[in-house]
Amino acid sequence: MLIMYESETRQKILNRMLDRVRENDGNLDMRPSSPIYNSVAPAAVEFSNLYAELSFLDMIAYGSTAPRHYLILLAKERGIEGLPA
């Protein structure tokens, strides 16, 4: 099953992270350039990069969506050799 993570943008992740901080203590400053914002913003970027990698890994794991190079690797895992063109 192909799972798409395009909706997991840096901004959405950052907003969720800041909402979690706000749930614990609503009195903290979370404006851009505040210590809290500056602490979670880089993590949000890294998480969005991880979601992009997950999407790619999910795509290459299935024969119906994998590019040719990865199809060859998937076939080799199953003991199938391709014929030369």
BELLIN-V108020 format. One record per backbone hydrogen bond with DSSP energy under -0.5 kcal/mol. CO is the residue of the C=O (numbers start at 1). NH is the residue of the N-H. E is the energy in kcal/mol with one decimal. If there is no record, write none. Layout:
co->{CO/CO}
nh->{NH/NH}
e->{E/E}
This chain:
co->{5/7/9/10/11/12/13/14/15/16/17/18/19/20/21/25/28/29/31/34/35/36/37/38/40/41/42/43/44/45/46/47/48/49/50/51/52/53/54/55/56/57/59/62/62/67/67/68/69/70/71/72/73/74/75/75/76/79}
nh->{8/9/13/14/15/16/17/18/19/20/21/22/23/24/25/28/30/36/34/38/39/40/41/42/44/45/46/47/48/49/50/51/52/53/54/55/56/57/58/59/60/61/62/65/66/70/71/72/73/74/75/76/77/78/78/80/79/81}
e->{-2.0/-1.8/-2.5/-2.7/-2.7/-2.2/-2.5/-2.7/-2.4/-1.9/-1.7/-2.6/-2.2/-1.3/-2.4/-1.2/-0.5/-0.6/-2.4/-3.0/-1.3/-2.1/-2.5/-0.5/-2.1/-1.7/-2.1/-2.7/-2.1/-2.0/-2.2/-2.2/-1.8/-2.2/-2.7/-2.2/-2.0/-2.8/-2.5/-1.9/-2.3/-0.8/-0.9/-1.2/-1.9/-0.7/-2.0/-2.4/-1.5/-2.6/-2.6/-2.3/-1.9/-0.9/-0.9/-2.7/-1.6/-0.5}
